[in-house]
């Protein structure tokens, strides 16, 4: 029995590892949109078995980062301007609802959590740390996690990942670098700590729409 449990544990760990690595490669564009994802090639790339790769790809279909091809295989989900604009619309609407609920439930523990997440994000940005994106997402999700709406938070987390894929694909444009992202994040934080839901949601949505305008223009060029 112990040997069986150990085997199951190793398979679960291998699937989780394959999932995380494939997810990161799709989000960053190392596996380009629309590329066919062949099990044998990914086995070699990830140095793991076919079963963990197949299970990881199935999980990524639920994340909408991978698509099945006529039940015969998988491909990295394609991208389009229409898809991006839908993601942006949903993010703005759902996160406004979640942030307003978080502010309504505001307490000292949430405020402490926000300040800590913001500090970690700012430090990672200044140091150009490889884990900046994790810290960035942690701050944005901390803004919402006091909403006490777990299903809504799950959708917001998924939309964040779908959106950031577009940001990675369009990275490097000069107009994006002209923005003071640090100041934008500070404005969102300050409004949330002031428990001003109207100001906090306005700054958050402006932040997303500025990024959205940049990415949309990149897709036109």
C-alpha positions in Angstrom: 0.0 0.0 0.0 2.8 2.4 0.9 4.6 1.7 -2.4 1.3 2.4 -4.3 0.8 5.7 -2.4 4.4 6.7 -3.1 3.9 6.0 -6.8 0.7 8.0 -6.9 2.4 10.9 -5.1 5.2 10.9 -7.6 2.8 10.9 -10.6 0.9 13.8 -9.0 4.1 15.7 -8.4 5.3 15.1 -12.0 1.9 16.3 -13.4 2.1 19.4 -11.3 5.6 20.2 -12.4 4.8 19.7 -16.0 1.7 21.8 -15.6 3.6 24.7 -14.1 6.4 24.6 -16.7 4.1 24.4 -19.7 1.9 27.1 -18.2 4.8 29.4 -17.9 6.1 28.6 -21.4 2.7 29.4 -22.9 2.2 32.6 -20.9 5.7 33.9 -21.8 5.4 32.9 -25.5 8.1 30.3 -25.4 5.4 28.1 -26.8 3.8 30.4 -29.4 0.1 30.8 -29.9 -1.3 28.2 -32.2 1.7 25.9 -32.0 0.9 22.2 -31.9 1.9 20.6 -28.7 3.2 17.1 -29.3 3.4 14.8 -26.4 6.7 13.2 -27.4 8.4 16.5 -28.0 7.2 17.8 -24.7 8.3 14.7 -22.9 11.9 15.3 -24.0 11.7 19.0 -23.2 10.4 18.5 -19.7 12.3 15.2 -19.1 9.2 13.5 -17.8 6.7 10.8 -18.9 3.9 11.0 -21.4 1.2 10.6 -18.8 2.1 13.7 -16.8 2.4 15.8 -20.0 -1.0 14.6 -21.2 -2.6 15.3 -17.8 -0.9 18.7 -17.6 -2.2 19.7 -21.1 -5.7 18.6 -20.1 -5.5 20.9 -17.0 -4.3 23.7 -19.2 -7.4 23.3 -21.5 -9.5 24.2 -18.4 -7.3 27.3 -18.0 -8.1 28.2 -21.7 -4.3 28.3 -22.4 -4.4 25.0 -24.5 -7.0 23.8 -27.0 -7.8 20.2 -28.1 -7.5 19.6 -31.8 -10.4 17.2 -32.9 -9.6 15.0 -29.9 -6.3 14.0 -31.6 -3.9 16.4 -29.9 -3.3 19.8 -28.4 -2.2 23.3 -29.4 -1.3 26.4 -27.5 -4.5 28.6 -27.6 -4.4 31.2 -30.4 -4.6 34.9 -29.7 -6.6 37.7 -31.3 -7.4 41.3 -30.7 -11.1 40.3 -30.3 -10.1 37.8 -27.6 -7.9 40.3 -25.8 -10.7 43.0 -25.8 -13.1 40.5 -24.3 -10.6 39.6 -21.6 -10.1 43.3 -20.8 -13.8 43.9 -20.6 -14.4 41.0 -18.2 -11.4 41.9 -16.0 -12.6 45.5 -15.6 -16.2 44.4 -14.7 -15.4 41.5 -12.5 -12.5 43.1 -10.6 -14.5 46.2 -9.9 -17.1 44.0 -8.2 -14.5 42.2 -6.3 -12.5 45.3 -5.2 -15.7 47.1 -4.0 -16.6 44.0 -1.9 -13.0 43.9 -0.5 -13.2 47.5 0.5 -16.6 47.0 2.0 -15.1 44.2 4.1 -11.9 46.2 4.9 -10.1 45.4 8.1 -6.6 45.8 9.5 -5.5 42.3 8.4 -6.4 43.0 4.8 -4.6 46.4 4.9 -1.5 44.8 6.3 -1.6 42.1 3.6 -2.0 44.8 0.9 1.0 46.8 2.2 3.2 43.7 2.4 2.2 42.5 -1.1 2.9 46.0 -2.5 6.3 46.1 -0.8 7.3 42.7 -2.3 6.1 43.7 -5.8 8.0 47.0 -5.6 11.1 45.4 -4.4 11.0 42.7 -7.1 10.5 45.4 -9.7 13.4 47.5 -8.5 15.7 44.4 -8.4 14.3 43.1 -11.8 13.8 39.9 -10.0 12.7 36.8 -12.0 9.7 36.4 -9.7 8.3 39.9 -10.3 5.3 38.6 -12.2 4.4 36.3 -9.2 4.7 39.3 -6.9 2.7 41.5 -9.3 -0.2 39.0 -9.4 -0.1 38.5 -5.7 -0.6 42.3 -5.1 -3.5 42.5 -7.6 -5.2 39.4 -6.2 -4.7 40.7 -2.6 -6.7 43.8 -3.6 -9.6 41.4 -4.3 -9.2 38.6 -1.8 -11.1 40.3 1.0 -14.2 40.2 -1.1 -15.0 36.7 0.3 -16.2 35.6 -3.1 -14.1 32.6 -4.0 -15.7 31.8 -7.3 -15.3 35.4 -8.5 -11.7 35.3 -7.4 -11.1 32.2 -9.4 -12.4 33.9 -12.5 -10.3 37.0 -11.8 -7.1 34.9 -11.4 -7.8 33.1 -14.7 -8.4 36.3 -16.5 -5.2 37.8 -15.1 -3.2 34.9 -16.6 -5.0 35.2 -20.0 -4.3 38.9 -20.0 -0.6 38.6 -19.0 0.0 36.3 -21.9 -0.8 39.2 -24.2 1.5 41.5 -22.2 4.4 39.1 -22.7 3.7 38.7 -26.4 3.7 42.5 -26.9 6.5 43.4 -24.5 9.2 45.8 -25.4 7.3 48.6 -27.0 8.6 52.1 -26.2 5.2 53.6 -25.3 4.7 51.1 -22.5 7.9 52.2 -20.8 6.8 55.8 -20.7 4.2 55.0 -18.2 4.8 55.4 -14.4 3.5 52.0 -13.4 4.9 52.4 -9.9 2.8 55.5 -9.4 -0.3 53.8 -10.8 0.1 50.9 -8.3 0.7 53.4 -5.5 -2.6 55.2 -6.3 -4.5 52.0 -6.3 -3.0 51.0 -2.9 -3.6 54.4 -1.3 -7.2 54.5 -2.3 -7.8 51.0 -1.0 -6.1 51.8 2.3 -8.3 54.9 2.5 -11.3 52.6 2.0 -12.4 54.7 -0.9 -14.0 52.2 -3.2 -14.9 54.7 -5.9 -11.3 56.0 -6.2 -9.7 52.6 -5.9 -11.8 51.0 -8.6 -11.3 54.1 -10.9 -7.5 53.9 -10.5 -7.6 50.1 -11.0 -9.7 50.3 -14.2 -7.6 53.2 -15.6 -4.5 51.1 -14.9 -5.9 48.2 -16.9 -7.3 50.4 -19.8 -3.9 52.1 -20.3 -2.3 48.7 -20.6 -5.2 47.6 -22.8 -4.8 50.5 -25.2 -1.1 49.9 -25.5 -1.6 46.2 -26.2 -4.4 46.8 -28.6 -2.2 49.3 -30.6 0.6 46.7 -30.6 -1.7 44.2 -32.2 -2.6 46.7 -34.9 1.0 47.4 -35.8 
